Amino acid sequence: MIKVLHVLPRLYPGGGIDSFFINYFRNMPSDDFQIDVICHEVIDDTYVKEVEARRGTVTVLDHVSLGNTLRIHNEIKQYFNEQVEQYDIVHCSMANAAYMYLSAAQNAGVPVRILHSHQSEYADRFSHKIRNIPLVAWGKRFATHNVAASRLAGNFLFGQGNYLVIPNAIDTEAECFDSSLRLRQREQMGLTDDAKIVGVVGRMTPQKNQQFALHLLKALNDKSVYMVFLGDGDDMSANQRLAKDLNIAENVRFLGNQPDLHAYYCAMDALIMPSLYEGLPLTLVESQAAGLPAMASTGISSEAKLSDFVDFYNLDEGPAKWTQPLQEILSASPDRRQGARQVAQSGYDIHAAASRLAEFYKSAVNEKGTNEQ
């Protein structure tokens, strides 16, 4: 059995990296792999219980800050030193903390050390970019294998061709559009089938640029259209204030993190993704499988177009320029059940993707040897 440690920023429903991990975890052969997790935040223990139910462990460390970096690094080293049976693979999805995790793994004799690029920028804020650039460069030195969510994310961190793309794959059959689920979810939200629902999904951070979506709703000026935000984060209060300032609050719902995004995708009529940058967001994979028409910014990799259910628009044109294509989407009646088929044909079905990841893990261990530096 191959022993794998995943390093994640957080482990609970609502985030892209969390969803990437749990989708693959659920579909990896449990007889071949023992999978543990180290992360820095757990608010909801849903995923923790799943990992523990398959003999895995979840270790939660404090968030890394300037004042505790040395302590956290020592805790990571201690964690590896305490392993009775050392890991064969460490799969790190925290590029700015890889210098701690992958160096400790190397010193502990972990033969396969994977660095995973999920983004196409170093950070949201300039100060964080300046901090992350040298940290990421340092961490890359300790990786034996490079992987990425997309070519855009891979080229950004590793340069062209020096990595393997591991797609943000999903269970396309489970994510297929369901008309009965659409009606039930709308009833729970207190909205009829006549209402038009525009969704905005993602953590409330500057990168996700939710304020653009609020200005778009204002420019649309249609009381029959409701905008539903799913996700939580530091910008929640600012976004709520902006909705009030724009006098659109009664047509906006801030619902926080939700465990069943699929039901919301079915209930929605359109999805807006005005992100400043993204590698290849899982949200767009899931929404396309549900046949939900999406308007995505050109800051998102064009690789995310897996079906006829997404198109890309320039943020520089401003929210007003987005109103016409949004109105066209809201007045159309596409065959939404085609989404799941098209996404699967694009290679994003989790069953096939998980098999490819399992083979990659086995090949990497065979190449490097088991528990040998």
N, C-alpha and C positions, 0 to 999 in steps of 0.2 A: 504493500500500500504506500502510495506517495503522500507525504505530509506537506501541506500547503498552508502558508500564512498570508492572508490578505490584509493589507494596510489601507485603511479608509479614513477619510475625515470624519464621517459620522455613519451611524447605522440605524436608520428608521425610515418608514415610508415618507416619501415627499421629495427626495433628491435624486438627481440623475445618476450619480456614481453609486449611490445606495441601490437604486433599481437595477443598474447594470450588474452589480455583484449578485443580488438575490436572484435575478433571472438565470444567470449561469449556475449559481449554487444549486438551484432547484433541479437543474437538468444535467449536472455532472454525475457520472456513475459513482454512487456512494461506496461500492465495494473496492474501487480503485483509488479513491482519494479520501483523506481526512483533511477537512478544511476548517481552520481557525481564523479568528479576526482580531486585529487590534484597531481601535478607533478612538476618537477624541470627543464623541458626543453621542448619547443615546437618550432621546426624549420619550420614545414609544418603544416598548420591548418586543414588538411583533416579530421583527426579523431576528432578534436575539434568540427568541424561543425556537425559531426554525433551525438556527445553527446548532443550538444545544440539543435539539431533538435528533440530530444526526451525529451525535458524539463530538461535536465541535465545541470550542470554547470561545468566548468573547471577552476581551480585556479592554477596559475603558481607561484611558489616560487623560490627564488634564489637557486643555487647549494649550498649544505652545505659544509662549510670549517671550518678549525680550528678557523678562525677569526670571523665567523658569527653564530656559533652554538647557542649561547644564544639568539640572535635575531630571528633566524628561529624558535627555540623552542617556544619563546613567540608568534610569529605569528601563529603558529599551535594552541596553546592554545586559542588565540583570535578567530581564525576561528571557533573552536568548541563552544566557548562561545557565538558567534554571531548567532548561528543557532536558528531560531524561532522554528522549529521542529527538535529535535535532531535525529541523525542517529540511526538506529537500528543495523547496521553492519558497521564496518570499516574493509576493506580487504586490508592488507598491503603487497605489493610486494617488499619492501625495507627492508631487514633484518637488515642492519646496521643503519637504521634510525627508526626502530620500537620502540626503547626506547623513542623517542620523540612523535611519532604519537599515539602509543597504550597507553602510559601513559596519554597523554592529553585526549584521548578518554575515558579512564577509569574514569578520574576525572570529565569528562563532563556527565558521566552516560550512555555511549554507552554500551549496554549489550553484544553484540557479537563482539569480537575483534580477527580477523583472521590474523595469520602470515603465509605467503606463501613462501616456499623455492623453488627457481628456479635453484639453482646452487649446485655443490658438492664441492666447495672450498670457502674460505672466500674472496679471492681477487686474482688479477693477481700478484701484487708486494708484496714482503716480508713486507715492511713498512706498506702497507695497511692491510695485514693480521694481523699484530700485533695490529693495531688500531681497526680492526673490531671484533676480538675475544671477547673482553670484552663488546663492544657495542651490539653485537648480543645476548650475554648471558643476558645482562641487559634487552633488548627488549623482550626476550622470556617470562619474568616474567609477562608481562602485557597481553599476549594472552590468550584467552579463548578456541581457536580452532587452530589446526595446520593443514596445507595442504601443498602439495608438487606436483611438476611437474612429479616426478618419485620416485620410491623407493630409488634410489641412492641419490637424493636430499633430500628426507625425512629422510633417515637414517643418512645422514650427519648432518642435523641441529637438528633433534628431537630424534634420536635413533629409534631402530626398532619398528615399529607398532604404534607409538604414533602420528599418523597423517592420513589424508585422501589424497589419490592421486586424483588430478584433472588433467586429461590428457590435453596436448597441442593439443586439437582437432581442426579439420578443416572441411570445407564444401567439403567432398570428391568428390561429383559430380562436383562441380565447378572447382576442381583442377585436374580433369582427363586429360590425355594427349589429345592434339588437334593438328593434323597434319597440318591443315591449319594455325593455330596460329604459329606453328613452322616455316613455310615458311615465313610468314609475319615478324616475329621478326628477322629472319636471314637477310631478305632484309633490314630492318631498320639498322642493324649492318654492312651492306655491306659485308656479308659473304654468300657464296653459300651453297647449300645443301650438297656439297661434303666435305666442311670443317668439321673438328672435333672440337667441342667446349667443353672445360672442365670448369665448373663453380666453383667459390669459393664465398660463400655467408656468410656475417656476418660483424659486426662492426670491424673496423681496430684497434684491440687491441692485446696486447701480448697473451691473452688467446686464441684467434682465430688462432694464429700461421700461418698467411698467408705466411710468408717467407719460410716455409717448402714447400708450394705449388709451389712457384717460383723456388726453387731448384729442385723440381720434374720435372717441365717443362724443365729446363735446362738438367737434366739427360735423359729425354725422347728423346731429340735431334731430333724432328720431326717438320719440317716447316709447315706441314699441320694441326698441332694442335694449336688451339688458346685457351688462358686462359682468362676468363672473370671474373673480380672481381666486386661483387655487395656489396655495403656498404661503409660507411665513418667512419672516426675516427682519433685519434691522430697518428696512425702509417701509414697513407696514404702516406706521403712524403717519409718516409723511405722505404716503399715497392716499390714506383715508382723508387727511386734511385737504389734499389737492382735489379730491372728488367733491368735497363740500364747497371749496372755493370756486370750482367750476360750475356749481349748481347742477350736478348730475348725480348726487349721492343716492337719490331714490331709485336710480336705474343701475346702481353698482352694488355687487355683493362681494364682500371679502370673506371667504370661507376657510382660510387657513389651510393647513395640511389635511388631506383627505386620503384614506386608505384605498378607496376604489375609484381611481381616476377613470377607468373604462366607462363606468356608468355616466360620468359627467361628459366624456367625449361623445357618447351616444346622445345625450341630452342637448348638446351644443349644435349650433348651425354653422359656426365658423370659429377658427382659432387664430389669434394674433400672437406672433413671436417677434417683438421688436428689439431683440438682443443686440447689444453693441458688438459682441463676438461670441462664437460658439464653435466647438469642434464639430460634433454631429449629435445634436440633442436627442435623447431618448423620447422626449415628449413628442417630437415630430415623427418619430417612427411609430409610436403608439397611436397618434392621432390619424396618421395615414391609414393604418390598419383598420381603424374604425370608420374610414371613409369620410373623415371630417375635413372639409376644405380649409386650408391654412394659408395665411399671409405671413411670410417670414422675411426678416430683413436680410439684406445682402451681407451683413456681418456674419451670417451663418453659412457654413460650407454648402456649396451647391450639391455636394455628395448626398445631402439629406433628401434630395428629390428622388424618392423611391417609387412614386406613383403619380397619377394625374391629380392628386389631391393637395398639392402644395405649389406655390409660386413665390418668387422673391421680388422684393421691392426695396428701393433705396430710402434710407432714413433721412438723407439730406433733402429729399423732396418735401418733407414735413407731413404732419398728420392729415392735412386737408387733401393732399394728393392721393391718400390711401382711401378716401371715402368712396370714390366711384367703384373701384374693384370690390370693396367690401359690400357695397349695395348690390352689385351684380351677383356675388356669392350668396347673399341672403335671399335673393329672389329666384335662385336656381333650384333645381330638384335633381341632384345627381343620384346615380345608383350607388349608394354607399357601401353595399356589400362587395363591391369590386375592390375596395381598398386592401383587405386582408390578402387576397390573391396576388395583387400586384406587389405588395411588400414582401411576401414569401418568395415570389419569383426574382426579386432583387437580391436574395441571399440573406435576408434578415429574419428568417425563422429560427427560433432559439434551439430547436432540437438538432438541426444540422450544425448550427454555430457552436453549440456546446460540445458536440462530438469533435469538431475541429480544434477547439481549445484543449480538450482532453488529450488529443494526439500531440498537440504542441507541447504540453506539459511533459508527456512521456518522452518525447523526442529530446527535449531540452535536458531532462534528467539523464537519459542514456548518453547524451553527448558529453555532459559535464561530470558524470559519475555521481553516486549517491553519497551525500554528506562529505564530499571532498572539496577542498578549496581549489 
